[in-house]
Amino acid sequence: MNTRSIQTLARCIALSWVCGIAATAQAQLTAEALHTRATAAMCANCHGTEGRTIEGSSIPSLAGMPKDYMVLQMKAFKEGTRPATVMHQLSKGLTDAQIQTIASYYAAIPR
């Protein structure tokens, strides 16, 4: 093998390595995004697809709700300090991490 062939081979190996790292990172981001979306999907039955309820509904839309406000409300439901018909039961089954995930997800969706 001549010097030029060795350099070309070295570039190909380096490029393959970089592409492999990028593909792994992309797959991890995709898996995380899907997990986040699946966690937030449990709210869709009452709060609508993507957190948007129909106009005039007594159930609030979650899309675009400030994260800190939503976390505060979810914790209040979970602790029983905010009255509810169903939310206090549902929120008791959520971890603090899941509440953060759900609040972040809906806060990022435009109203």
Rosetta constraint file for C-alpha pairs under 8 A:
AtomPair CA 1 CA 5 HARMONIC 6.11 0.50
AtomPair CA 1 CA 6 HARMONIC 6.69 0.50
AtomPair CA 2 CA 6 HARMONIC 6.43 0.50
AtomPair CA 3 CA 7 HARMONIC 6.23 0.50
AtomPair CA 4 CA 8 HARMONIC 6.19 0.50
AtomPair CA 5 CA 9 HARMONIC 6.07 0.50
AtomPair CA 6 CA 10 HARMONIC 6.07 0.50
AtomPair CA 7 CA 11 HARMONIC 6.18 0.50
AtomPair CA 8 CA 12 HARMONIC 6.24 0.50
AtomPair CA 9 CA 13 HARMONIC 6.21 0.50
AtomPair CA 10 CA 14 HARMONIC 6.15 0.50
AtomPair CA 11 CA 15 HARMONIC 6.01 0.50
AtomPair CA 12 CA 16 HARMONIC 6.05 0.50
AtomPair CA 13 CA 17 HARMONIC 6.17 0.50
AtomPair CA 14 CA 18 HARMONIC 6.24 0.50
AtomPair CA 15 CA 19 HARMONIC 6.09 0.50
AtomPair CA 16 CA 20 HARMONIC 6.05 0.50
AtomPair CA 17 CA 21 HARMONIC 6.35 0.50
AtomPair CA 18 CA 22 HARMONIC 6.22 0.50
AtomPair CA 19 CA 23 HARMONIC 6.03 0.50
AtomPair CA 20 CA 24 HARMONIC 6.18 0.50
AtomPair CA 21 CA 25 HARMONIC 6.20 0.50
AtomPair CA 22 CA 26 HARMONIC 6.10 0.50
AtomPair CA 23 CA 27 HARMONIC 6.12 0.50
AtomPair CA 24 CA 28 HARMONIC 6.21 0.50
AtomPair CA 25 CA 29 HARMONIC 6.23 0.50
AtomPair CA 26 CA 30 HARMONIC 6.11 0.50
AtomPair CA 27 CA 31 HARMONIC 6.10 0.50
AtomPair CA 28 CA 32 HARMONIC 6.12 0.50
AtomPair CA 29 CA 33 HARMONIC 6.05 0.50
AtomPair CA 30 CA 34 HARMONIC 6.12 0.50
AtomPair CA 31 CA 35 HARMONIC 6.14 0.50
AtomPair CA 32 CA 36 HARMONIC 6.16 0.50
AtomPair CA 33 CA 37 HARMONIC 6.14 0.50
AtomPair CA 34 CA 38 HARMONIC 6.04 0.50
AtomPair CA 35 CA 39 HARMONIC 6.13 0.50
AtomPair CA 36 CA 40 HARMONIC 6.28 0.50
AtomPair CA 36 CA 101 HARMONIC 6.36 0.50
AtomPair CA 36 CA 102 HARMONIC 7.26 0.50
AtomPair CA 36 CA 105 HARMONIC 7.09 0.50
AtomPair CA 37 CA 41 HARMONIC 6.00 0.50
AtomPair CA 37 CA 105 HARMONIC 7.36 0.50
AtomPair CA 38 CA 42 HARMONIC 7.23 0.50
AtomPair CA 39 CA 98 HARMONIC 7.14 0.50
AtomPair CA 39 CA 101 HARMONIC 7.52 0.50
AtomPair CA 39 CA 102 HARMONIC 6.67 0.50
AtomPair CA 40 CA 44 HARMONIC 7.69 0.50
AtomPair CA 40 CA 101 HARMONIC 7.54 0.50
AtomPair CA 40 CA 102 HARMONIC 5.04 0.50
AtomPair CA 40 CA 105 HARMONIC 6.95 0.50
AtomPair CA 40 CA 106 HARMONIC 7.82 0.50
AtomPair CA 41 CA 49 HARMONIC 7.99 0.50
AtomPair CA 41 CA 50 HARMONIC 7.87 0.50
AtomPair CA 43 CA 47 HARMONIC 5.74 0.50
AtomPair CA 43 CA 48 HARMONIC 7.36 0.50
AtomPair CA 43 CA 51 HARMONIC 7.27 0.50
AtomPair CA 44 CA 48 HARMONIC 4.46 0.50
AtomPair CA 44 CA 49 HARMONIC 5.17 0.50
AtomPair CA 44 CA 50 HARMONIC 6.91 0.50
AtomPair CA 44 CA 51 HARMONIC 6.31 0.50
AtomPair CA 45 CA 49 HARMONIC 7.86 0.50
AtomPair CA 46 CA 53 HARMONIC 7.76 0.50
AtomPair CA 46 CA 59 HARMONIC 7.19 0.50
AtomPair CA 47 CA 51 HARMONIC 5.16 0.50
AtomPair CA 47 CA 52 HARMONIC 6.10 0.50
AtomPair CA 47 CA 53 HARMONIC 5.26 0.50
AtomPair CA 47 CA 59 HARMONIC 6.49 0.50
AtomPair CA 47 CA 60 HARMONIC 6.73 0.50
AtomPair CA 47 CA 61 HARMONIC 5.87 0.50
AtomPair CA 47 CA 62 HARMONIC 6.76 0.50
AtomPair CA 48 CA 52 HARMONIC 4.91 0.50
AtomPair CA 48 CA 53 HARMONIC 4.73 0.50
AtomPair CA 48 CA 54 HARMONIC 7.52 0.50
AtomPair CA 48 CA 61 HARMONIC 7.52 0.50
AtomPair CA 49 CA 53 HARMONIC 7.51 0.50
AtomPair CA 50 CA 62 HARMONIC 7.96 0.50
AtomPair CA 50 CA 63 HARMONIC 6.62 0.50
AtomPair CA 50 CA 106 HARMONIC 7.57 0.50
AtomPair CA 50 CA 109 HARMONIC 7.61 0.50
AtomPair CA 51 CA 61 HARMONIC 5.41 0.50
AtomPair CA 51 CA 62 HARMONIC 4.58 0.50
AtomPair CA 51 CA 63 HARMONIC 4.80 0.50
AtomPair CA 51 CA 106 HARMONIC 6.74 0.50
AtomPair CA 52 CA 61 HARMONIC 4.76 0.50
AtomPair CA 52 CA 62 HARMONIC 6.35 0.50
AtomPair CA 52 CA 63 HARMONIC 5.90 0.50
AtomPair CA 52 CA 111 HARMONIC 7.77 0.50
AtomPair CA 53 CA 57 HARMONIC 6.55 0.50
AtomPair CA 53 CA 59 HARMONIC 6.96 0.50
AtomPair CA 53 CA 60 HARMONIC 6.69 0.50
AtomPair CA 53 CA 61 HARMONIC 5.11 0.50
AtomPair CA 61 CA 65 HARMONIC 7.76 0.50
AtomPair CA 62 CA 106 HARMONIC 5.84 0.50
AtomPair CA 62 CA 107 HARMONIC 7.60 0.50
AtomPair CA 63 CA 106 HARMONIC 4.90 0.50
AtomPair CA 63 CA 107 HARMONIC 6.19 0.50
AtomPair CA 63 CA 108 HARMONIC 7.56 0.50
AtomPair CA 63 CA 109 HARMONIC 5.21 0.50
AtomPair CA 63 CA 110 HARMONIC 6.07 0.50
AtomPair CA 63 CA 111 HARMONIC 5.14 0.50
AtomPair CA 64 CA 106 HARMONIC 5.88 0.50
AtomPair CA 64 CA 107 HARMONIC 4.50 0.50
AtomPair CA 64 CA 108 HARMONIC 6.20 0.50
AtomPair CA 64 CA 109 HARMONIC 5.24 0.50
AtomPair CA 64 CA 110 HARMONIC 5.06 0.50
AtomPair CA 64 CA 111 HARMONIC 4.79 0.50
AtomPair CA 65 CA 69 HARMONIC 7.32 0.50
AtomPair CA 65 CA 70 HARMONIC 6.69 0.50
AtomPair CA 65 CA 103 HARMONIC 7.95 0.50
AtomPair CA 65 CA 106 HARMONIC 6.53 0.50
AtomPair CA 65 CA 107 HARMONIC 5.09 0.50
AtomPair CA 65 CA 111 HARMONIC 7.89 0.50
AtomPair CA 66 CA 70 HARMONIC 6.29 0.50
AtomPair CA 66 CA 103 HARMONIC 7.75 0.50
AtomPair CA 66 CA 107 HARMONIC 5.35 0.50
AtomPair CA 67 CA 71 HARMONIC 6.16 0.50
AtomPair CA 67 CA 100 HARMONIC 7.88 0.50
AtomPair CA 67 CA 103 HARMONIC 4.93 0.50
AtomPair CA 67 CA 104 HARMONIC 5.66 0.50
AtomPair CA 67 CA 106 HARMONIC 7.61 0.50
AtomPair CA 67 CA 107 HARMONIC 5.31 0.50
AtomPair CA 68 CA 72 HARMONIC 6.15 0.50
AtomPair CA 68 CA 103 HARMONIC 7.62 0.50
AtomPair CA 69 CA 73 HARMONIC 6.23 0.50
AtomPair CA 70 CA 74 HARMONIC 6.04 0.50
AtomPair CA 70 CA 103 HARMONIC 5.75 0.50
AtomPair CA 71 CA 75 HARMONIC 6.10 0.50
AtomPair CA 71 CA 99 HARMONIC 6.32 0.50
AtomPair CA 71 CA 100 HARMONIC 6.47 0.50
AtomPair CA 71 CA 103 HARMONIC 6.11 0.50
AtomPair CA 72 CA 76 HARMONIC 6.20 0.50
AtomPair CA 73 CA 77 HARMONIC 6.24 0.50
AtomPair CA 73 CA 82 HARMONIC 7.55 0.50
AtomPair CA 74 CA 78 HARMONIC 6.12 0.50
AtomPair CA 74 CA 91 HARMONIC 6.48 0.50
AtomPair CA 74 CA 99 HARMONIC 6.97 0.50
AtomPair CA 75 CA 79 HARMONIC 6.03 0.50
AtomPair CA 75 CA 91 HARMONIC 7.62 0.50
AtomPair CA 76 CA 80 HARMONIC 5.95 0.50
AtomPair CA 76 CA 81 HARMONIC 5.08 0.50
AtomPair CA 76 CA 82 HARMONIC 5.20 0.50
AtomPair CA 77 CA 81 HARMONIC 6.22 0.50
AtomPair CA 77 CA 82 HARMONIC 5.12 0.50
AtomPair CA 77 CA 83 HARMONIC 6.89 0.50
AtomPair CA 77 CA 84 HARMONIC 7.14 0.50
AtomPair CA 77 CA 87 HARMONIC 6.13 0.50
AtomPair CA 77 CA 88 HARMONIC 4.48 0.50
AtomPair CA 77 CA 91 HARMONIC 6.32 0.50
AtomPair CA 77 CA 92 HARMONIC 7.84 0.50
AtomPair CA 78 CA 87 HARMONIC 7.83 0.50
AtomPair CA 78 CA 88 HARMONIC 5.26 0.50
AtomPair CA 78 CA 89 HARMONIC 7.40 0.50
AtomPair CA 78 CA 90 HARMONIC 7.95 0.50
AtomPair CA 78 CA 91 HARMONIC 4.94 0.50
AtomPair CA 78 CA 92 HARMONIC 4.87 0.50
AtomPair CA 79 CA 88 HARMONIC 7.64 0.50
AtomPair CA 79 CA 92 HARMONIC 7.77 0.50
AtomPair CA 80 CA 88 HARMONIC 6.19 0.50
AtomPair CA 82 CA 88 HARMONIC 7.89 0.50
AtomPair CA 83 CA 88 HARMONIC 7.40 0.50
AtomPair CA 84 CA 88 HARMONIC 5.95 0.50
AtomPair CA 86 CA 90 HARMONIC 6.39 0.50
AtomPair CA 87 CA 91 HARMONIC 5.80 0.50
AtomPair CA 88 CA 92 HARMONIC 6.30 0.50
AtomPair CA 89 CA 93 HARMONIC 7.29 0.50
AtomPair CA 90 CA 94 HARMONIC 7.28 0.50
AtomPair CA 94 CA 98 HARMONIC 5.88 0.50
AtomPair CA 94 CA 99 HARMONIC 6.47 0.50
AtomPair CA 95 CA 99 HARMONIC 6.34 0.50
AtomPair CA 96 CA 100 HARMONIC 6.23 0.50
AtomPair CA 97 CA 101 HARMONIC 6.16 0.50
AtomPair CA 98 CA 102 HARMONIC 6.10 0.50
AtomPair CA 99 CA 103 HARMONIC 6.06 0.50
AtomPair CA 100 CA 104 HARMONIC 6.01 0.50
AtomPair CA 101 CA 105 HARMONIC 6.09 0.50
AtomPair CA 102 CA 106 HARMONIC 6.30 0.50
AtomPair CA 103 CA 107 HARMONIC 5.96 0.50
AtomPair CA 104 CA 108 HARMONIC 6.28 0.50
AtomPair CA 105 CA 109 HARMONIC 6.91 0.50
